[in-house]
Each structure stands twice: as C-alpha cells, then as structure tokens.
Amino acid sequence: MLSGLGDAAGFVCASRIWSEGRFVWVEAAKCLAGFQFGMLMYWVALWKLSEHGIDSAELQTMFWFVVTIIGVALLSGRVFAWAPLDQVVAGAVVMGVFFLMYRGASA
C-alpha cells in the first residue's frame, strides 16, 4: 500500500509541476520524492508478495495499480466532485481489477 500511496502522491504533485506556464521546483521535488518512496516500497512489496508465491508481474502490477489509482483519487480530492454515475463506473472498474487479481491469485 505504501508503494501505491507514494506513487499516487508523485502523480498528484506531478500534475502541479507546470503552473501558469512556469516550472514549479517545489512540486517537482515533491513529485520525485513520492516516486522514489513508491519505488523503494514497491521493491519491499515484491519481496513480501514473492514470499506468498505471488511472482506474476501482471498480478503484482494490478496490486500496485489498484492502490495507486485509489490513492490519486483520494489525495487529489476531486473524486468527490465527480458525478455519481462517474463514481459508480470508477468503482466498477476497480472492482473489475479486484476480480482479475482474485482470479490471477487462484490460477
């Protein structure tokens, strides 16, 4: 989860790097820190997943993707302003990825 949250923070900060046509160094530094933290935590996550026999790159990436996309939605705060239909569709997509993760883990 820490990997996905670190990367989510990196993505949120990355969206603010260019503000009014200017490069914002503080946001770039936060972005870099988020991605660096996310990468280090991803390596730890891979170690733990492999201990549980989850060595499929597809399954490992799906774990990361779900946490990252939820993290971006929550950290940006914009998901709460989406139309209810859009929120339902996003929830269905995340549930679809959870389904694929379940099927991949049981295969």
One Martini backbone bead per residue (centre of mass of N, CA, C, O) as a GRO file, in nm:
protein
  107
    1MET     BB    1   0.056   0.064  -0.019
    2LEU     BB    2   0.299   0.260  -0.007
    3SER     BB    3   0.364   0.257  -0.302
    4GLY     BB    4   0.098   0.372  -0.414
    5LEU     BB    5   0.100   0.632  -0.238
    6GLY     BB    6   0.364   0.747  -0.341
    7ASP     BB    7   0.278   0.759  -0.640
    8ALA     BB    8   0.027   0.928  -0.600
    9ALA     BB    9   0.178   1.174  -0.495
   10GLY     BB   10   0.346   1.208  -0.751
   11PHE     BB   11   0.108   1.259  -0.945
   12VAL     BB   12  -0.016   1.503  -0.804
   13CYS     BB   13   0.242   1.680  -0.818
   14ALA     BB   14   0.283   1.661  -1.128
   15SER     BB   15   0.018   1.831  -1.195
   16ARG     BB   16   0.187   2.101  -1.057
   17ILE     BB   17   0.454   2.176  -1.213
   18TRP     BB   18   0.270   2.335  -1.419
   19SER     BB   19   0.228   2.686  -1.355
   20GLU     BB   20   0.154   2.923  -1.561
   21GLY     BB   21   0.417   2.825  -1.741
   22ARG     BB   22   0.570   2.721  -1.482
   23PHE     BB   23   0.824   2.585  -1.305
   24VAL     BB   24   0.781   2.383  -1.006
   25TRP     BB   25   1.017   2.280  -0.788
   26VAL     BB   26   0.862   2.180  -0.541
   27GLU     BB   27   0.679   1.979  -0.693
   28ALA     BB   28   0.910   1.818  -0.819
   29ALA     BB   29   1.030   1.721  -0.549
   30LYS     BB   30   0.775   1.577  -0.449
   31CYS     BB   31   0.748   1.388  -0.686
   32LEU     BB   32   1.020   1.246  -0.658
   33ALA     BB   33   0.975   1.148  -0.368
   34GLY     BB   34   0.726   0.976  -0.423
   35PHE     BB   35   0.857   0.784  -0.636
   36GLN     BB   36   1.091   0.685  -0.463
   37PHE     BB   37   0.923   0.567  -0.238
   38GLY     BB   38   0.751   0.382  -0.418
   39MET     BB   39   0.987   0.207  -0.523
   40LEU     BB   40   1.092   0.101  -0.255
   41MET     BB   41   0.814  -0.025  -0.170
   42TYR     BB   42   0.789  -0.213  -0.411
   43TRP     BB   43   1.027  -0.394  -0.344
   44VAL     BB   44   0.907  -0.487  -0.075
   45ALA     BB   45   0.644  -0.599  -0.191
   46LEU     BB   46   0.776  -0.814  -0.373
   47TRP     BB   47   0.900  -0.972  -0.146
   48LYS     BB   48   0.630  -1.041  -0.002
   49LEU     BB   49   0.483  -1.168  -0.242
   50SER     BB   50   0.694  -1.396  -0.296
   51GLU     BB   51   0.647  -1.535  -0.017
   52HIS     BB   52   0.333  -1.596  -0.137
   53GLY     BB   53   0.372  -1.673  -0.459
   54ILE     BB   54   0.374  -1.377  -0.599
   55ASP     BB   55   0.533  -1.363  -0.937
   56SER     BB   56   0.344  -1.200  -1.108
   57ALA     BB   57   0.351  -0.915  -1.287
   58GLU     BB   58   0.048  -0.870  -1.322
   59LEU     BB   59  -0.038  -0.896  -1.023
   60GLN     BB   60   0.153  -0.688  -0.902
   61THR     BB   61   0.044  -0.449  -1.073
   62MET     BB   62  -0.247  -0.456  -0.975
   63PHE     BB   63  -0.195  -0.384  -0.688
   64TRP     BB   64  -0.066  -0.111  -0.750
   65PHE     BB   65  -0.294   0.016  -0.917
   66VAL     BB   66  -0.519   0.024  -0.709
   67VAL     BB   67  -0.374   0.198  -0.498
   68THR     BB   68  -0.301   0.435  -0.685
   69ILE     BB   69  -0.585   0.519  -0.791
   70ILE     BB   70  -0.704   0.566  -0.511
   71GLY     BB   71  -0.493   0.768  -0.414
   72VAL     BB   72  -0.542   0.986  -0.627
   73ALA     BB   73  -0.839   1.033  -0.567
   74LEU     BB   74  -0.797   1.113  -0.265
   75LEU     BB   75  -0.560   1.327  -0.278
   76SER     BB   76  -0.710   1.524  -0.478
   77GLY     BB   77  -1.044   1.522  -0.415
   78ARG     BB   78  -1.217   1.508  -0.694
   79VAL     BB   79  -1.402   1.253  -0.671
   80PHE     BB   80  -1.628   1.407  -0.498
   81ALA     BB   81  -1.715   1.585  -0.773
   82TRP     BB   82  -1.829   1.373  -0.913
   83ALA     BB   83  -2.043   1.208  -1.069
   84PRO     BB   84  -2.217   0.941  -0.972
   85LEU     BB   85  -2.169   0.773  -1.228
   86ASP     BB   86  -1.859   0.797  -1.225
   87GLN     BB   87  -1.823   0.659  -0.950
   88VAL     BB   88  -1.947   0.389  -1.031
   89VAL     BB   89  -1.755   0.322  -1.263
   90ALA     BB   90  -1.497   0.331  -1.098
   91GLY     BB   91  -1.582   0.108  -0.904
   92ALA     BB   92  -1.614  -0.111  -1.125
   93VAL     BB   93  -1.323  -0.109  -1.221
   94VAL     BB   94  -1.194  -0.186  -0.952
   95MET     BB   95  -1.354  -0.449  -0.923
   96GLY     BB   96  -1.239  -0.575  -1.181
   97VAL     BB   97  -0.949  -0.584  -1.079
   98PHE     BB   98  -1.006  -0.757  -0.832
   99PHE     BB   99  -1.105  -0.998  -0.994
  100LEU     BB  100  -0.837  -1.047  -1.145
  101MET     BB  101  -0.671  -1.092  -0.892
  102TYR     BB  102  -0.825  -1.337  -0.789
  103ARG     BB  103  -0.788  -1.513  -1.041
  104GLY     BB  104  -0.474  -1.498  -1.044
  105ALA     BB  105  -0.431  -1.624  -0.754
  106SER     BB  106  -0.598  -1.901  -0.826
  107ALA     BB  107  -0.415  -2.003  -1.085
   0.00000   0.00000   0.00000
